[in-house]
Amino acid sequence: MITQFLGVLITQFLGVTITQFLGVMITQFLGEIIAWFLGVMITQFLGVMIMQFLGVMITQLLGVMITQFVGEMIAWFLGVMITQFLGAIITQFLGALITQFLGVMITQFVGVMIAWFLGVMITLFLDVMITQFPGVMITQFPGVMITQFLGVMITQFLGVMINLFLEVMIMQFLGVMITLFLEVTITQILGVRSTDFWE
């Protein structure tokens, strides 16, 4: 009785306890970790980044550029200058701005973000999950993820965005504006003055 009772009790209790406990813990824990990581990190990060970046850049850049630039240009250039200058601006400025600015921004931003995001996330995830998972997963995972993710994200993202924005906007915008302004102003003023003079 004792041996059979203890044998049945130990085998069934330990078997059921170990299998159910480990099965439930592993499946639920891994399921919650994977679901949280995929759901929260990817959806919120990509959603917030895309919505804020595109919304702020499009609304502020286009709003300020259209209102100030068009208003000052129309008030300054009158008559023949308006039609010809706007024609040159629309064809050359928009073409250069769209191709150069969007091309540089999309290629560099997407390339840097994808490479950085995949590299940092894979290394952090593998490092934390594989090396620290058995003993220190619960205590160190939130701290490591938050501190490293926020630190790397803020420094690299702001650095890349500031460098790209300043480089592309200042160099391309000033270059295009100066060349267009000098070309259109000099050629049109000389053309109008010479035609008026000869007439």
NURO-292192 format. One record per residue (C-alpha): x, y, z. Coordinates in Angstrom, 1 decimal. Example, Ala and Ser with C-alpha at 12.3 -4.5 7.8 and 13.67 -1.06 7.14 Angstrom:
@px:12.3 | py:-4.5 | pz:7.8;
@px:13.7 | py:-1.1 | pz:7.1;
! end
This chain:
@px:0.0 | py:0.0 | pz:0.0;
@px:2.7 | py:2.5 | pz:1.0;
@px:4.9 | py:1.8 | pz:-2.1;
@px:1.9 | py:1.8 | pz:-4.5;
@px:0.3 | py:4.8 | pz:-2.9;
@px:3.5 | py:6.8 | pz:-2.7;
@px:4.5 | py:5.7 | pz:-6.2;
@px:1.1 | py:6.6 | pz:-7.7;
@px:1.0 | py:9.9 | pz:-5.7;
@px:4.6 | py:11.0 | pz:-6.6;
@px:4.3 | py:10.0 | pz:-10.3;
@px:0.9 | py:11.5 | pz:-10.9;
@px:1.4 | py:14.6 | pz:-8.7;
@px:4.9 | py:15.3 | pz:-10.1;
@px:3.9 | py:14.4 | pz:-13.6;
@px:0.7 | py:16.5 | pz:-13.7;
@px:2.3 | py:19.4 | pz:-11.8;
@px:5.4 | py:19.6 | pz:-13.8;
@px:3.8 | py:19.2 | pz:-17.2;
@px:0.8 | py:21.5 | pz:-16.5;
@px:2.9 | py:24.1 | pz:-14.7;
@px:5.7 | py:24.2 | pz:-17.2;
@px:3.3 | py:23.9 | pz:-20.1;
@px:1.1 | py:26.7 | pz:-18.9;
@px:4.0 | py:28.9 | pz:-17.8;
@px:6.0 | py:28.5 | pz:-21.0;
@px:3.1 | py:28.9 | pz:-23.4;
@px:1.5 | py:31.8 | pz:-21.6;
@px:4.7 | py:33.6 | pz:-20.8;
@px:6.1 | py:33.3 | pz:-24.2;
@px:2.8 | py:34.0 | pz:-25.8;
@px:2.4 | py:37.2 | pz:-23.7;
@px:6.0 | py:38.3 | pz:-24.4;
@px:5.7 | py:37.7 | pz:-28.1;
@px:2.3 | py:39.3 | pz:-28.3;
@px:3.3 | py:42.3 | pz:-26.3;
@px:6.5 | py:42.7 | pz:-28.2;
@px:4.9 | py:42.4 | pz:-31.6;
@px:1.7 | py:44.2 | pz:-30.8;
@px:2.9 | py:47.1 | pz:-28.6;
@px:6.4 | py:47.8 | pz:-30.0;
@px:5.7 | py:47.4 | pz:-33.7;
@px:2.2 | py:48.9 | pz:-33.9;
@px:2.8 | py:51.8 | pz:-31.5;
@px:6.4 | py:52.6 | pz:-32.6;
@px:5.6 | py:52.4 | pz:-36.3;
@px:2.2 | py:54.1 | pz:-35.9;
@px:3.5 | py:57.0 | pz:-33.8;
@px:6.6 | py:57.5 | pz:-35.9;
@px:4.8 | py:57.4 | pz:-39.3;
@px:1.9 | py:59.5 | pz:-38.2;
@px:3.9 | py:62.2 | pz:-36.3;
@px:6.7 | py:62.4 | pz:-38.8;
@px:4.5 | py:62.5 | pz:-41.9;
@px:1.9 | py:64.7 | pz:-40.3;
@px:4.3 | py:67.3 | pz:-38.8;
@px:6.6 | py:67.4 | pz:-41.8;
@px:3.8 | py:67.7 | pz:-44.4;
@px:1.7 | py:70.2 | pz:-42.5;
@px:4.4 | py:72.4 | pz:-41.2;
@px:6.7 | py:72.3 | pz:-44.2;
@px:4.1 | py:72.6 | pz:-46.9;
@px:2.1 | py:75.1 | pz:-44.8;
@px:5.0 | py:77.5 | pz:-44.1;
@px:6.5 | py:77.1 | pz:-47.5;
@px:3.3 | py:77.7 | pz:-49.4;
@px:2.0 | py:80.6 | pz:-47.3;
@px:5.2 | py:82.6 | pz:-46.9;
@px:6.9 | py:81.8 | pz:-50.1;
@px:4.0 | py:82.2 | pz:-52.4;
@px:2.7 | py:85.3 | pz:-50.6;
@px:6.1 | py:87.1 | pz:-50.7;
@px:6.8 | py:86.1 | pz:-54.3;
@px:3.4 | py:87.2 | pz:-55.6;
@px:3.6 | py:90.6 | pz:-53.8;
@px:7.2 | py:91.2 | pz:-55.0;
@px:7.1 | py:90.0 | pz:-58.7;
@px:4.3 | py:91.7 | pz:-60.7;
@px:3.0 | py:91.4 | pz:-64.2;
@px:5.3 | py:89.4 | pz:-66.5;
@px:7.6 | py:88.4 | pz:-63.6;
@px:4.8 | py:86.5 | pz:-61.9;
@px:4.0 | py:84.2 | pz:-64.7;
@px:7.5 | py:83.5 | pz:-65.8;
@px:8.9 | py:83.2 | pz:-62.3;
@px:6.1 | py:80.9 | pz:-61.1;
@px:6.6 | py:78.8 | pz:-64.2;
@px:10.3 | py:78.4 | pz:-63.5;
@px:9.6 | py:77.8 | pz:-59.8;
@px:7.0 | py:75.2 | pz:-60.4;
@px:9.1 | py:73.2 | pz:-62.9;
@px:12.6 | py:73.5 | pz:-61.5;
@px:12.0 | py:74.0 | pz:-57.7;
@px:9.3 | py:71.4 | pz:-57.3;
@px:11.2 | py:69.0 | pz:-59.5;
@px:14.5 | py:69.5 | pz:-57.6;
@px:12.8 | py:69.5 | pz:-54.2;
@px:10.7 | py:66.4 | pz:-54.8;
@px:13.5 | py:64.3 | pz:-56.4;
@px:16.4 | py:65.3 | pz:-54.2;
@px:14.6 | py:65.9 | pz:-50.8;
@px:12.3 | py:62.9 | pz:-51.0;
@px:14.9 | py:60.7 | pz:-52.6;
@px:17.6 | py:61.5 | pz:-49.9;
@px:15.1 | py:61.4 | pz:-47.1;
@px:13.4 | py:58.1 | pz:-48.1;
@px:16.6 | py:56.3 | pz:-48.9;
@px:18.7 | py:57.4 | pz:-46.0;
@px:15.9 | py:57.5 | pz:-43.4;
@px:14.5 | py:54.2 | pz:-44.4;
@px:17.9 | py:52.6 | pz:-44.7;
@px:19.2 | py:53.9 | pz:-41.4;
@px:16.0 | py:53.2 | pz:-39.6;
@px:15.6 | py:49.6 | pz:-40.9;
@px:19.3 | py:48.7 | pz:-40.4;
@px:19.4 | py:50.3 | pz:-36.9;
@px:16.0 | py:49.0 | pz:-35.8;
@px:16.7 | py:45.5 | pz:-36.9;
@px:20.3 | py:45.5 | pz:-35.6;
@px:19.5 | py:46.9 | pz:-32.2;
@px:16.3 | py:45.0 | pz:-31.7;
@px:17.7 | py:41.7 | pz:-32.8;
@px:20.9 | py:42.0 | pz:-30.7;
@px:19.0 | py:43.3 | pz:-27.7;
@px:16.3 | py:40.7 | pz:-28.0;
@px:18.7 | py:37.8 | pz:-28.5;
@px:21.1 | py:39.0 | pz:-25.8;
@px:18.4 | py:39.5 | pz:-23.2;
@px:16.3 | py:36.5 | pz:-24.2;
@px:19.2 | py:34.0 | pz:-24.5;
@px:21.8 | py:35.0 | pz:-21.9;
@px:19.7 | py:36.6 | pz:-19.2;
@px:16.3 | py:34.8 | pz:-19.7;
@px:16.8 | py:32.0 | pz:-17.1;
@px:17.6 | py:34.0 | pz:-14.1;
@px:17.3 | py:37.7 | pz:-14.6;
@px:14.6 | py:38.0 | pz:-17.3;
@px:12.0 | py:39.4 | pz:-15.1;
@px:14.1 | py:42.0 | pz:-13.3;
@px:16.4 | py:43.2 | pz:-16.1;
@px:14.3 | py:42.9 | pz:-19.2;
@px:12.1 | py:46.1 | pz:-18.7;
@px:15.1 | py:48.2 | pz:-17.5;
@px:17.4 | py:47.1 | pz:-20.3;
@px:14.8 | py:47.5 | pz:-23.0;
@px:13.6 | py:50.9 | pz:-21.8;
@px:17.0 | py:52.4 | pz:-21.1;
@px:18.8 | py:51.1 | pz:-24.2;
@px:15.9 | py:51.5 | pz:-26.6;
@px:15.1 | py:55.0 | pz:-25.5;
@px:18.8 | py:56.0 | pz:-25.3;
@px:19.7 | py:54.7 | pz:-28.7;
@px:16.4 | py:55.8 | pz:-30.3;
@px:16.6 | py:59.4 | pz:-29.1;
@px:20.3 | py:59.9 | pz:-29.8;
@px:20.5 | py:58.2 | pz:-33.2;
@px:17.1 | py:59.2 | pz:-34.5;
@px:17.5 | py:62.9 | pz:-33.5;
@px:21.0 | py:62.9 | pz:-34.9;
@px:20.1 | py:61.3 | pz:-38.2;
@px:17.0 | py:63.5 | pz:-38.6;
@px:18.8 | py:66.7 | pz:-37.7;
@px:21.7 | py:66.0 | pz:-40.0;
@px:19.5 | py:64.9 | pz:-42.9;
@px:17.1 | py:67.8 | pz:-42.4;
@px:19.7 | py:70.5 | pz:-42.1;
@px:21.9 | py:69.1 | pz:-44.9;
@px:19.1 | py:68.6 | pz:-47.4;
@px:17.0 | py:71.6 | pz:-46.5;
@px:19.8 | py:74.1 | pz:-46.2;
@px:22.0 | py:73.0 | pz:-49.0;
@px:19.3 | py:72.0 | pz:-51.6;
@px:16.8 | py:74.8 | pz:-50.7;
@px:19.4 | py:77.6 | pz:-50.6;
@px:21.1 | py:76.3 | pz:-53.7;
@px:17.9 | py:76.0 | pz:-55.7;
@px:16.5 | py:79.3 | pz:-54.5;
@px:19.7 | py:81.3 | pz:-55.1;
@px:20.2 | py:79.9 | pz:-58.5;
@px:16.5 | py:80.4 | pz:-59.5;
@px:16.4 | py:83.9 | pz:-58.0;
@px:19.6 | py:85.0 | pz:-59.7;
@px:18.7 | py:83.4 | pz:-63.0;
@px:15.1 | py:84.6 | pz:-63.2;
@px:15.7 | py:88.0 | pz:-61.7;
@px:18.7 | py:88.9 | pz:-63.8;
@px:17.4 | py:87.5 | pz:-67.1;
@px:13.9 | py:88.9 | pz:-66.7;
@px:15.0 | py:92.4 | pz:-65.5;
@px:17.5 | py:92.7 | pz:-68.3;
@px:15.0 | py:91.4 | pz:-70.8;
@px:12.2 | py:93.7 | pz:-69.7;
@px:14.5 | py:96.7 | pz:-69.4;
@px:16.1 | py:96.1 | pz:-72.8;
@px:12.7 | py:95.6 | pz:-74.5;
@px:11.3 | py:98.7 | pz:-72.8;
@px:14.4 | py:100.7 | pz:-73.7;
@px:14.4 | py:99.8 | pz:-77.4;
@px:10.7 | py:100.3 | pz:-77.6;
! end
